[in-house]
Amino acid sequence: MGTALVFIGVLASGIFNAVTLGTLLLAGAATVVAWDAGEHAINVGEHLGRGQDTHEIELVHVAGTGVVALVAVEAATFSGGVGPSSLSLASLVLLLVAIVLLAVALHD
């Protein structure tokens, strides 16, 4: 729930143009990495038990997720100038709904 609220804050910052594109992308990627790290820690704890030391497994997973997130941010920054520069509000809302539905579908 906490990462969802942070992500909504990132989206609101983007809608109101409060930050630069690079900052917005990094904040969004960091929010997704934090959410993924929490989910992974919970899943590893369920599979191995609470008494096990899982710090190394979690650090490797977070490092891998962070690398993928940085590559995605760089790709988005690089492709930021390609195509139309303005999105209508309706297309932005449809894009966000599609992202949420994809995340829900991949979660299960």
C-alpha positions as a Markdown table, in Angstrom:
| # | Residue | x | y | z |
|---|---|---|---|---|
| 1 | Met | 0.0 | 0.0 | 0.0 |
| 2 | Gly | 2.9 | 2.4 | 0.8 |
| 3 | Thr | 4.6 | 1.9 | -2.6 |
| 4 | Ala | 1.2 | 2.4 | -4.3 |
| 5 | Leu | 0.8 | 5.8 | -2.6 |
| 6 | Val | 4.4 | 6.8 | -3.5 |
| 7 | Phe | 3.7 | 5.8 | -7.1 |
| 8 | Ile | 0.5 | 7.9 | -7.1 |
| 9 | Gly | 2.7 | 10.8 | -5.9 |
| 10 | Val | 5.1 | 10.2 | -8.7 |
| 11 | Leu | 2.3 | 10.2 | -11.2 |
| 12 | Ala | 0.8 | 13.3 | -9.8 |
| 13 | Ser | 4.2 | 15.1 | -10.0 |
| 14 | Gly | 4.3 | 14.1 | -13.7 |
| 15 | Ile | 0.8 | 15.3 | -14.4 |
| 16 | Phe | 1.4 | 18.7 | -12.9 |
| 17 | Asn | 4.9 | 19.0 | -14.4 |
| 18 | Ala | 6.5 | 19.5 | -11.0 |
| 19 | Val | 9.7 | 17.7 | -11.9 |
| 20 | Thr | 11.9 | 17.0 | -14.9 |
| 21 | Leu | 11.4 | 13.9 | -17.0 |
| 22 | Gly | 14.6 | 12.2 | -15.7 |
| 23 | Thr | 13.7 | 12.7 | -12.1 |
| 24 | Leu | 10.2 | 11.4 | -12.8 |
| 25 | Leu | 11.5 | 8.3 | -14.5 |
| 26 | Leu | 14.0 | 7.6 | -11.7 |
| 27 | Ala | 11.4 | 8.0 | -9.0 |
| 28 | Gly | 9.0 | 5.8 | -10.8 |
| 29 | Ala | 11.6 | 3.1 | -11.3 |
| 30 | Ala | 12.8 | 3.3 | -7.7 |
| 31 | Thr | 9.2 | 2.9 | -6.6 |
| 32 | Val | 8.8 | -0.2 | -8.7 |
| 33 | Val | 12.1 | -1.6 | -7.4 |
| 34 | Ala | 11.0 | -1.1 | -3.8 |
| 35 | Trp | 7.7 | -2.8 | -4.4 |
| 36 | Asp | 9.4 | -5.7 | -6.2 |
| 37 | Ala | 11.9 | -6.1 | -3.4 |
| 38 | Gly | 9.2 | -6.3 | -0.8 |
| 39 | Glu | 7.2 | -8.8 | -2.7 |
| 40 | His | 10.3 | -10.9 | -3.3 |
| 41 | Ala | 11.3 | -10.8 | 0.4 |
| 42 | Ile | 7.8 | -12.0 | 1.4 |
| 43 | Asn | 7.9 | -14.8 | -1.2 |
| 44 | Val | 11.3 | -16.0 | -0.2 |
| 45 | Gly | 10.3 | -15.9 | 3.5 |
| 46 | Glu | 7.3 | -18.0 | 2.8 |
| 47 | His | 9.3 | -20.6 | 0.8 |
| 48 | Leu | 12.3 | -20.8 | 3.1 |
| 49 | Gly | 10.8 | -19.9 | 6.5 |
| 50 | Arg | 11.2 | -16.9 | 8.7 |
| 51 | Gly | 14.3 | -18.2 | 10.5 |
| 52 | Gln | 16.5 | -18.4 | 7.4 |
| 53 | Asp | 19.0 | -15.7 | 6.5 |
| 54 | Thr | 18.0 | -14.5 | 3.0 |
| 55 | His | 19.9 | -11.2 | 2.8 |
| 56 | Glu | 22.2 | -12.4 | 0.0 |
| 57 | Ile | 19.3 | -13.6 | -2.1 |
| 58 | Glu | 17.4 | -10.4 | -1.6 |
| 59 | Leu | 20.4 | -8.2 | -2.4 |
| 60 | Val | 21.1 | -10.1 | -5.7 |
| 61 | His | 17.4 | -9.8 | -6.7 |
| 62 | Val | 17.3 | -6.0 | -5.9 |
| 63 | Ala | 20.6 | -5.5 | -7.8 |
| 64 | Gly | 19.2 | -7.3 | -10.8 |
| 65 | Thr | 15.9 | -5.4 | -10.7 |
| 66 | Gly | 17.8 | -2.1 | -10.3 |
| 67 | Val | 19.9 | -2.8 | -13.3 |
| 68 | Val | 16.8 | -3.6 | -15.4 |
| 69 | Ala | 15.2 | -0.4 | -14.1 |
| 70 | Leu | 18.2 | 1.7 | -14.9 |
| 71 | Val | 18.3 | 0.3 | -18.5 |
| 72 | Ala | 14.5 | 1.0 | -18.8 |
| 73 | Val | 15.0 | 4.6 | -17.6 |
| 74 | Glu | 17.9 | 5.2 | -20.0 |
| 75 | Ala | 15.8 | 3.7 | -22.9 |
| 76 | Ala | 12.9 | 6.0 | -21.9 |
| 77 | Thr | 15.1 | 9.0 | -21.7 |
| 78 | Phe | 16.7 | 8.2 | -25.0 |
| 79 | Ser | 13.4 | 7.7 | -26.7 |
| 80 | Gly | 11.7 | 10.7 | -25.0 |
| 81 | Gly | 12.2 | 13.0 | -28.1 |
| 82 | Val | 10.8 | 10.4 | -30.5 |
| 83 | Gly | 7.2 | 10.8 | -31.7 |
| 84 | Pro | 4.6 | 13.3 | -30.7 |
| 85 | Ser | 5.5 | 15.5 | -27.7 |
| 86 | Ser | 2.1 | 15.9 | -26.1 |
| 87 | Leu | -0.4 | 13.3 | -24.9 |
| 88 | Ser | -4.0 | 14.1 | -24.4 |
| 89 | Leu | -5.4 | 13.4 | -21.0 |
| 90 | Ala | -7.6 | 10.6 | -22.3 |
| 91 | Ser | -4.6 | 8.8 | -23.8 |
| 92 | Leu | -2.6 | 9.2 | -20.6 |
| 93 | Val | -5.5 | 7.7 | -18.5 |
| 94 | Leu | -5.9 | 4.8 | -20.9 |
| 95 | Leu | -2.1 | 4.2 | -20.8 |
| 96 | Leu | -2.2 | 4.2 | -17.0 |
| 97 | Val | -5.2 | 1.8 | -16.9 |
| 98 | Ala | -3.4 | -0.5 | -19.3 |
| 99 | Ile | -0.3 | -0.5 | -17.1 |
| 100 | Val | -2.3 | -1.3 | -13.9 |
| 101 | Leu | -4.2 | -4.1 | -15.7 |
| 102 | Leu | -0.9 | -5.6 | -17.0 |
| 103 | Ala | 0.6 | -5.4 | -13.5 |
| 104 | Val | -2.4 | -7.2 | -12.0 |
| 105 | Ala | -2.3 | -9.8 | -14.7 |
| 106 | Leu | 1.4 | -10.5 | -14.2 |
| 107 | His | 1.0 | -10.6 | -10.4 |
| 108 | Asp | -1.2 | -13.6 | -10.5 |
